Amino acid sequence: MALLGMRTVMVAVLGIVLALVSVLGLSHPAGALEVGDTAPDFKLPSTSGVDVGLGDFAGKKWVFLEFYAVDFQPA
């Protein structure tokens, strides 16, 4: 039960921090991309363990990127 209370407090603190950052205008770091800008090339490991770069898909009409967190802690 204490874990649930701690998570609630952490979510509330995170929400307050995000609200402050958006109000203060700190959400646009130097070098941020605008709509229509070319994305910088980067490489990440794939599920098969081979590095895949964004540049590998140059010339393709559509590229779908999905980023997700992996959490192996028991619920």
N, C-alpha and C positions, 0 to 999 in steps of 0.2 A: 504494500500500500504506500509506503514511503517513496518507492521508486516512481509511482504514478504521480505523486505530489511534486517530486523533484523534476520530472519531465514537464509538468504543467508550468512550473516556475521557469524552466529553461526556455520553453516555447514562448512564454510571455516576454522574457528578457530579449530573446532573439527578435521578436516582433517590434519591441520598442527600439532596439538598435537599428533595425531596417527602416523603421519610420523616420528616425532621426537622420539617418544617412540620406534618405530620399528628400527630406525637407531641406537639409543643408546643401544639397546638390553635389554630394561626394560620390554619386553613383556612376559618374562618367570619368573614369580614369584617363590620364593622358594616353593618347594613342588608341582610344576606343574606335571601333569601326562604326561607320554609318551604313544605312541601308544602301545597297548597291556597290559597296566596297568589296574588293577581292579579299577573301579570307586568307590569313597567313597559313603556310604549310606547316603541318605538325604530324608526328608519328605516334601511334599508340599501339600497344600489343592487342592482337585480336584474340578471340576465344580459342583459336588453335595455337596461340603462342608466337605467331609470326607478326612482326611489326607491319602495320598498314598506315600509309600516309595519305593525307588529303590529296596530295599531288598525284597519287596513283589513279585518281578518278578525273583528272583533267580531261576536258573535252566531252564529258558525259553531260546529258541534259539535266538530270536530277541526281542529287546526292542527299540522302537522308542520314542525318547524324543523330544518334540517340545516346545520351550520357545518363548513367544511372549509378547509384551507390550500391555497394554490396555490404551487407551487414550480416555477419554470421553469428551474432549473439542470439541466444535463445529468447523467445518472447515471453 
